[in-house]
Amino acid sequence: MSDRSLLHRVKIVGDSPPERFVVFLHGILGSGANWAGFARRLVEARPDLGALLVDLRLHGRSASGSPPHTVHAAALDVVHALAEEGIDPIAVSGHSFGSKVAFLVAEELATPPETIWLLDADPGVRPAGAGRSLVLRVIAALRELPRRFESREAFTEQLVARGFAGSLAGWLGKNLVRVSDELHLEIDLDAIEEILEDFHSVDLWPRLEAGHPPVHAVVGGRSDVLSAGARERLEHASQAEILTLHELPTAGHWVHIDAPKGLLEAFLTVL
């Protein structure tokens, strides 16, 4: 059995079998569960749609997969999972790190999706240090922590003591896995750094500006993930009708948490 067949995924559907599926791909150190609430809202509004939430390699309940750990390898994992599910998605949506995975998934599928959604993500190459300090700080902090904890609160307290927000620490705590009466932090941080470095080296701009399949880029108005140059380039591409740009003024990086209604409206106008 291929390790790709161990990719964990969850379907969210309505009362009747859905006619079409949307795939949601999470960001670094996240999991498919991050998108469960939004996916339920989408399915409730559009019962003809189903959602497939995937834990990418090295994340959540998925197998690590075989190295090298790259964005393309993660995309092939998803393509394999979709084949096992018998799903030809109408849309592939990726948040942050998942954005580049989503684009490569769309390229690998025999039947391309109707749309790709890039959610608060910079499509270009990021030089070392540019906008990457928070993730690198998180990884460095996780390396300092023990591997086992008595409770999620104990894990959160240690991260807060290192200067991280409680909300971020609580979110990272979702990576803890219960083993007997303990919670284990089972993240391969070396592999995470490997796949993150590859992510920063992938340049989507040439593919994105080709305009096929149609791309919808969502940007949080209060997010600092995209540089001013990247935002301007997206705006030019939108004005040239190469892609569709959706800005959610009140949202930070977590667009589905900060502005779920606005994001849902954007999806519903297209799907």
N, C-alpha and C positions, 0 to 999 in steps of 0.2 A: 504494500500500500504506500503510495506517495505521501510524504509528510504534508503536501498541500491539501490532501483530503482531510486533514485534521483541522483545517481552518474553521474556527468557531463562527457561527452566524445565527442570527435570530430573525424570523419572519414576523412582521406585524401586518395583520390583515383584518378586514371587516367580517361581517356575518356571511358574506358570499365569497367564493373564490375570486380573487382579483383578476382583471383582464391584463393589467400591466404592472410592472414593478419599477420602483426607484431604489437605487443602491446608495447607501450612506457610508462614507468612509471617514473615520475620526482623525484627530491630530496626534502628534507625538505624545507618548505616555498616557494616551487615552484608551478608549475602547468603544465598541459599537453601542454599548449601553448609554454613552453620552448623548446619543441621538434618539433614544427611545421616546421621550416625551414629545419631541417635535414630530417624529414619525407617526405617533398616534394621532396627533392633531391633523396631520395631512390625510391620513386614512379616514378619519372621521368626516373630514370635509369632502373627501373624494373616495367613496367606498369602492369605486372601480379600480383604485390603485392599491398596491401592496408595497411594503417597504422591506428591504433586506438590509440588516445591520451586521456588518462584518467586523470581527476583531482581526486587525492586520497582524502579520507575523511579528513575533516578539512582544505582542500586546495581549492583554486580557486573557482569555481562555484558549487562545490559539497556540499551536505548536510553533517553535522558533523558526522552522524551515531550515533548509540547507544554506550555508554561506556560499558565496559572498552575500551580505545583506545589503540590498540596493532597492531603490524605488522600483526599478523594473522587475526585480524578483518578487516584490510585494504585489505588484500589479498582476503578474502571472499567477500568483496564489489566488487572487480574486477571480480571475478568468476561469481558473480550474474549478473553483467553488460554484461559480455561476453555471458552468457546464453540468456539474453534479446535481444542481437544483433544477436544471432544465429551464433556466430563466434567460431571456434576452431583454435586458432592461431598456426602458425608454429613456432613462436618465441615470447618470452616474454623478453623484455629488460628493465632493471632498472638502473637508475643513482643514485649513492650515497645511500640515504635512500631508494629509490625505488628498489635497488638491492635485498634486503632481501624480500621485498614484492613480487618481480618478482619470486623469488625462491619458495616462499610458494604458489603463484598462480599456478605455474607449478605442484606442488605436489597435489593441490586440483582439478585440471582439470581432467575430466573423460578421455579425450584424451590428454595425455601429449604433449607439444610442442616438435618440433624437436631439438630446442636449447634454452638455457637460456643465456642471455647476462648480465654480471655484469660489470657496467661501473664505473671505478675509485671508488671502494668501498672496504672497509676492511670486509671480510666475518666473522671475529671473534668478540668476546666480547671485549668491550672497557671499562676499568676501569674508574671511575669518574675522569674527568680532562684530560685524555689522548687524545690529539688531538681534544678536544671538545670545546676549549676556544672560538673560533670565533662564533660558533652558540650560545653558552650561552651568549656571549657579545651582539649579535644581539637581542636575546630575552629580555635581561635586558634593552637594549636601547629602544626597542619597548614598554616596560612597562612604560617607562618614558614619552613617547610621548602622545599628545592628541589623541583622537579618530577621530577627524574631521580636514580637511585641505581645504584651498581654492584652492590649486593646487598641482600637483605632484611635482613641483619645491619646494614648501614650505616643503613638506615631505622630499625631498632629502636634502635640505639645513640643516634641523634639524639633520639628520643622519650624514652628512658630518661634521657638527659642533661637533659631538661626536666622531670624529676620524675615520669614515668609508669611504672607497673609494667611489667616485661618481658612479662608475659602479655598485658596490654592492647596494648602496642606490637606484639607478635607477631601478635595478632588483627587489628589495623589494617593490618598489612603484607599481609594477604590481598587488600587493595584494589590492590596494585601489579600492573601489567600489563607483561609482557615485550615490549619492542620492540627487535628486533635483539639487541644485547648489553647493553642497559640495561633497568632497571625503571622504569616511569613511574607516577607518582601521578596518576591521571586521575579526580579527584573534583571536581565542580562545587560548591565550598563555598558559594557564594552561593545556589544552588538548594537545597542541603541545609538551610541556615538558613531558607530560605523555607518548605519543607515541614515543618520542625520547628516553626516558629512556628504554622503552621496546626494541626499535631497538638496543640500545647498549648492551642489555643483550642477544640477540639472537646469537647463535653460528652456523654458516652455515658450518663450516669446515667438520664435519662428513658427512653431506649430500653431500657437494660439492666433497669431495674426494672419494665418492662412484662412481662417474662418470656417473650417469644416472639421467636425460637425459644429453646429452653433454653440457658442459659449456664453454663459451667463456668469458674470463676475459680481459677487456681492462684497461690499466693503463696509466695515463699521466706521461710522463717522468719528468715533472717539478712539479707534484702534491705532496703535503705533507700529503695527506689523509691516505695513507697506511704507516704503520710502516716498518722499514727495515726487521723485522721478518716476517711480512705478505707478503712483496714482495718476500722474499726468499722462503717462503712456496709455493707461487703461482708458482715460477720458478721450484721448485722441482716437483710439481704436473704436470707442463707442460712437464718437461723432462721425467716423468713417463707416459706421454700420458693419464693422468687422465682428463686433461682439455687443452684447447688451450689458450695461453697467447698472447695478442697483446699489444705491447708497442708503444705508440705514443710519440716519444722523445720531440717534441716541445710543447706538450699540458700540461696545468695545470689540475686542477680538472674538468674544463668545457671542456671535450674532444670534444664535438660536436661543440663548439664555436671556440676553439683553433686549432683544427685539423680536420675540417669536411671532407676534402678529404681523409685523412688517415682512418678515422673511416668508411666512406662510402665504401672504398675499402675493409676493413675488412669484413663488412656486405655482400658485393657483392660476395666475395670469398666463402661464406658459404651458403647463402640463394639461 
